[in-house]
Amino acid sequence: MSHFNDYEADQSRLYNLHHHEDINSAESKAKVRKIWMVTLILSVITIVEVVLGLYGHSTGMPKWTINLFFIVLTMFKAAYIVRVFMHLGDEVKNMILTILIPLTLFFWFIVAFLYDGNFWLWINNLFGMHK
């Protein structure tokens, strides 16, 4: 019975409006540092993406290189957001794999279907098999 009471006491803190955290505590300062670090990382990635979008073509970089940078930065930012805001970084390995393996397969399907569609478009244009 005491285990249940401990659980109830722990849960009641979540909904207690009079529960305040000391803003000068080490735990509170660590939370604020983490928020600022997340903000900094996401801001830097976004700024790099915007600068690359505005000035990437004028630097003479090939379009595929710019696109690759966008894909890599977007995937990193999405993974970081999932890790931090959806708390996936705190989960056990099996839970992470349960989410990431289908996601990886989904991206693989998209690439495979685009490649296959592009091949058939090329074949139709090459041999003139238009309807």
Secondary structure, 3 states (H helix, E strand, C coil): CHHHHHHHHHHHHHHCCCCCCCCCCHHHHHHHHHHHHHHHHHHHHHHHHHHHHHHCHHHCCCHHHHHHHHHHHHHHHHHHHHHHHCCHHHCCHHHHHHHHHHHHHHHHHHHHHHHHHHHHHHHHHHHCCCC
